[in-house]
């Protein structure tokens, strides 16, 4: 299969979705032209200019780095349509009105060059009907590409073909979306709202129905439908506010208009209370009021009994809380269904009705059950998809419970479960996932791009991944390899809880490096989901309480020795980073010979949050960077390069993307940024092999590092004095920050003195241990262990 080449993208529509799709393309180094209507006043591109400026202020940020905005060019339909001829992919993302879209297609089609892919980001309109608005010779290059909001962070993209779409184009587009933009793809059928929104919106309808039926409060329901059942913290009604109540009603209207024969159609209606909110302009978060609103610091929630807002609160009934804590899902569902409390009845009902809906519609809306489950995980943030949850709870037993509720009129629809439900033990098996349309198990896609994903997201019951051959392990670290990838590149994974770095991890890492130097050509540090959260605070806290400061100093020295072993190993050590790499985890990353970052890598030296400074070599690495940069610059003054590092450490700054991590000095300009986190291990193994086969040499220990010394420490202190006098930092914040400055500047030595790397390590270790002896730092550590949150004291 030839590779799809997309050099430039155009996005039509600078609304929330269009602008953020453009931003994510820019994140991926794809130049973008963003179009909208000509502004009625001021510059013609004013609408787009305003959209780009607005994205700079958003949190979470659509841009992975501040400079990404410059790769979006503003344009308008009035004067710039000819520029579409520069683009290989055009994504339409205007309002969900068929007539508006078709009118725009007629205007833009003449300006597209041969071979340009034209796609709609519609969230549920018919792709076939939209394709009818394109010239006959363009329809083979037309399809749906449905991103989920926000496009940078939500993995799911639904790819929807028409009958005329070129299959090779779809395969190439799936590979490009997966690797270049980091997306997780579901091939959807051209049915209203496609896969994720069809199931997700029905799930919301079920919650609306049973909330009203059982007389539950909105905040009470959000307590029940969030993390307790494997859903996002925003749960149901907070999510509706974030999405926009008007948007929710629009999607409901689409279902009502396009699904006249759906057995649940009677429930595709907008509740009166929701209509009333919209009528008075309370649309949710964007209007600062919806189901929830903020009054000062207090979050309030709409109370239908009071017909007014009240302070948000609510609680989960103790029996229900106990049931939800059960580890056996089969027992959990039986108890929920049997318990008389409205909260228990509510939970069983919303699961039952979603299971019922998905089973009835599987043949119509999805190629197989896996696509529905992954769509809900990737597009709605569910920990498990509906079929996975059902299968885990006992497929046949739950099916009988659903059938009984249907027979007794307790379900939202009286349509029976399909016959195939009772003929199977589940829908997911090692051979594949069930397709109701074809009555067979369907394996995963065999596209070459998925060979890069060594550990893709799996559904319950699917064939387990190859976890490789263990070469050596202890309680904190596993050294292993994937012989099918490269038998002489080792992988070292931290196996401790939360990947915290304690004695067993340091001992294991040192042993793994020593073995790799003898038996392997390279080493990759990788663990799934998240890299490492830093030092094992539990061990540190216990030693502090016991007054074992000599032991703690030895522990820090061993941490430094481990970091230096990573840096000076006789084989290339590549850090494959995704998720959080904080504190000591960040220091391991900084010492690697090379880094392969997933885009969503959150990296930082956060020790100041517990009253400490980086002492695993992080301060030393920043001092080395300053020395190197100063040597290249005229004058050779190191302090200007120390200043940024000082602020980064003192403020416990965490990079919010791989690009930010590199810009802050946690990585290097030559590091790799991989947009699909499932591909980083593949990329890291290949990078380690390339380094081993090239002219790579281990880093030398620098015996003469120029440091800022006393003057540097004093200059940092001047900044701290102003902050302390302004009340921005406490006295202990001042002390911690001064310790950071002392380590970064090489201690109490003359300015521009030359010291060894070991000297700086000794300084940072001494400062770290002195802070550990203070009551304030010990209080911060205890508070973090108890609450998981930093203490300002």
PyMOL commands that set and color helices and strands:
alter all, ss='L'
color gray80, all
select helices_A, chain A and resi 16-27+46-55+66-71+81-86+98-111+127-131+136-141+167-179+196-214+218-224+227-229+237-243+245-258+265-267+272-279+285-287+318-324+329-338+342-365+369-380+386-392+395-407+419-423+448-452+483-486+497-499+503-519+537-545+549-568+584-591+607-610+618-632+639-650+658-664+677-693+709-725+731-744+757-772+775-787
alter helices_A, ss='H'
color red, helices_A
select strands_A, chain A and resi 8-12+31-36+72-76+89-92+117-120+142-147+156-161+184-188+292-295+298-303+308-311+428-429+432-435+440-442+469-473+477-481+489-494+522-525+572-582+594-604+672-674+705-706+754-755
alter strands_A, ss='S'
color yellow, strands_A
deselect
rebuild
show_as cartoon
